[in-house]
């Protein structure tokens, strides 16, 4: 008889809390609890605006003030007015704070390696972690417009090509496909959008423009760890919004029957199936949408 889902979740929560030392009064042995360590880490990662820091860590203003005051008293942080708005405050790491941040980084990396070593299939464990992180961080997944030659874009495209190679009966070779030129997916011709969850790329889509009133949707992909969270719809909506802003009137796309979830998305989103409009060897279904 399967265990109750709530009981399984609470078992998982207890295991993670215990393993990462979330309840320790001296997180990673540095003399301060997890809350203060997380604030120090967030500042070290570039979040210096106190209001942004509070929102990112989901802390109330009282607790945020107490944690910052503690770090100030330790000589790790100094608080300064924002250069452009005196009503806002900035938290800046001191030299001692920078050193403490790096110590935490090294200890955290060592802890992560130790935890990953507890399972014989590290990639399987990481995949499970990605699913959990994506689900819990669903509301914080953001869409960024990036250069299609950026590291985040390249990562998404490599994962996309690898998945097509697995799912297509005859594999996939990008050199045989009508791979769009990067310049066609940069404004003012088009765009390339990546979905990011705490820095991890989870999906992408390209809008390939021609400078005219017709453009194509290209390279829609969502990581397997984040499917079912509505990311594909958000990416498509972002691409369509950009197309409207660029005065594009008609969108087209092609896909393959081996990707039924993509076909289902297009059919449910106002796309109409049309005749073939290119000689790409891989797609077998073609769609159009009037904006």
N, C-alpha and C positions, 0 to 999 in steps of 0.2 A: 504494500500500500504506500503510495507516494506521500512524502512529508508535506505538511501544510506550507504553502508558499511564504506566508508571513514568517513561519518558524525558520525556513531556509534563509530568508533575507536577514533575519536577526542573527543567525549563526554567522553569516558572512560579515555582518557589521562588527560583531564581537571579535572575529578573527583579525580583521583589518585594524580595528582600534588597538588591540593588544600588540600586533606585530609592528605597527609604525610608532608605537609609544605615544599615542595621542593623549593619554591620561598621565603621563610622566610629569613630575614637577620640574624635571631637568631634561628637556627634549634633546635627544642625541648627546646627552652628557654635557651640555653647555651652560647649565645653571639657570635656564629660564624655560617656562612652559611653551607648549606648541603655539599658543596664540601670539605671543611676542615674537617667536621665531618666524611665524608666517608673515607678520608685518614687516620684519626686517628683510625677509626674502623678497616680498613684493616690491619694497622700495629698491632693493638691489637689482630687481628685474626691470626697473624703469618706471614704476608707478609712483611718482613723487607728489602728485596733487592729492592732498589729504582727503578731499571729498570723493575723488575717483578711487582712492585706496580703500576708503570705507565701503563704498558700493561694491567694489570688486570682492572684498572679503566678507561682505554681508554682515558688517558689525554696526551696532548702534553707536551714536556719537559719543556717549559716555564711556563705553568700553574702549573705543578707538582712542579717546583722549588719554585714558589711563595707560594703555599700552605704549603710546608714543611718549608719554611722560617718563615711563620706566626706561625706555630706550634712550631718552635724553639724559636721564640721571646716570646711565651707564656710560655716557659719552660716545654713543654709537650713532646718534641721530641729532641733527639740529633742525629747528623749524624756522622757516623764513617766509615772508610775504611773497605772494606770486608776483613776478615782475610786471605782469600786465593787468593785475586786478588785486588791489590791496585787501579785498574782502576774502580772498582765497589764500590758503596756506600751502606751503610746499615742505615735504619731509625729505631731507638730504642726508645721505650717509656721510659720516666723518671718515677720516682715514682709518680709525679703529673700527668703524662700522663696516667699511669695505673689507677689512681683513676678516672680521667675524662672518660677514656674508660668504666669503670664499671658503672659510672653514665649514660652514653649514653646507655649502654646495658639495664639497668633497665628502663629507660624512653622509649626506643624503644619497650621493651617487653610490657610495660603498654599501649603504643599506639596501638600495634598490637592487644592486647586483647580488647581494646575499639572499634577498627574498626570491628573486628570479631563479636562483640556483636550487630552490627547494622543489622544483618540478622538473621532471626529465625532458619535457617538451616545452622549451622556453617560448617558442613562437605561439603555441596553443595557449599558454598562460597569458601572454601579451595580448592575444586576440580577445580573450575573455575580459581582460582589463579595459581594452579599447571599447568594447560593447558597453560595459558598465559606465565608464567615463562619459561616453557619448550620450547615453540615456540620462544620466544625472545632470549633465551639463547642457541638455537640449535647449533650454531657454537662453543660454549664453553663446550658442553657436552664431557666429557673425559671418556676413558675406563681405568680402573685400574685392575690389576691382584691382587686378594686378597685371603686370606685363606677362604675356604668355611664355616668355623666356625666363621668368623668375624661377627660383628654386621650388617654391610651392606649386607653381603651375607644372613644372617638369615632373615633380613627384606624382601629381595627379594623373598626368598623361601617361607616364610609365605604368602606373597601376591600371589605368584604363586599357592600354594596349595589352598588358599581360592578361587581363581578364578576358578580353576578346579572343586572344589566342587559345584560351582554355575552352571558351564556350562555343566558338565557331567550329563546325565539323571539319573544316579544312584549315583551321588555324587562322592567324592574322599576321600579315606583314605590312607594317605601316608604309613601307616604301612603295607598295602597290596601291595604296589608298590615295584618295585625293586629299592629302594632308594640307590644311590651310596654311598660308603664309602668315607669320606672326604679325606683320604689318596690317593685315586685314582684320585682326582681332584687337586693334588698339584704336581708340578714338582719334580722329572723327569717323573712321570707317566702321569700327565695331568695338567689342570689348571682350575681356576674359575675366570671369568671376570665380573666386575660390571660396569655399565654405571652410571656416577655421574654428576649431574647438581647442582653446588654450594653446594655440600655436600649431596644433596638428591639422594638416589639410584633410578634410573629410569628403570633399566633392568639388566639382568644377563644371563650368559650361562656357562655351565660346560663342560669340556672335560674330560671324564672318561677313563683313560688309564689302560692297563694291564701289561705294561712293554714290550709288543710285538709290532707288526706292525699294529694292529687293535685297534681302540678306538671308543667310543660312544660320541655323542653330547647329553647332558642332560640339562634339566631345563632351556630351552630358554624362557625368559619372558621379556615383556616390559610393563611398567605401562600404563594404559589407557590414562593418561594425556599426554603421549609422543608418541603415535602411529602415524604412518605416517611420522615420521621424519627421517626414515632410520636407526634407532638404531639397530633393529634386524639384518639387513644386516651387520652392523659394528661389532656387537657381533659375528656373525657367521664367518665373515672374520678373526677376531682376533683369534677365536678358531682354524680355519683351519691353520692360520699362525703358531700358536704354535705347532699344530700337525706336520706340516712339519719340524719345528725346532727340534722336538723330534723323527724324522725319522719314523713317523707313515705313513703308506701307504694307509690304508683304514679306512674311517669313516662310522659309522652306526648311525641311530637314529630311534626312534619310536615315533608315535604321534597318535592322535585320530581324527576321522572325525568331531567331534564337534568343532575342531579348524581349520576351513577352511583357515584362513589367514596364519597359519603356513604351511599347506599343499601347499598352493599356493607359498609361499616363497621358499620351498624346490624344488618344481617343476621348478621354474624359476631360480634356482641357481645351476643347474647341478647335482642334486640328482636324483637317479634312484630308482623306487619302486621295492622292492624285497619281497621274502616270509618272513613270521614271523621268527624271530630268538631268541625269548625269550618267557617265560610263564607269563609275566606280564599281569594281568587281564584287564588293562585299555587301552593300545594301540590297534588299529585295522589296522594301516597302518605303513609300515616299509620301510626305505630308506637306500641307500648306496651311497658313493661317493669315487671314486679313486683319490688320490692326486698325 
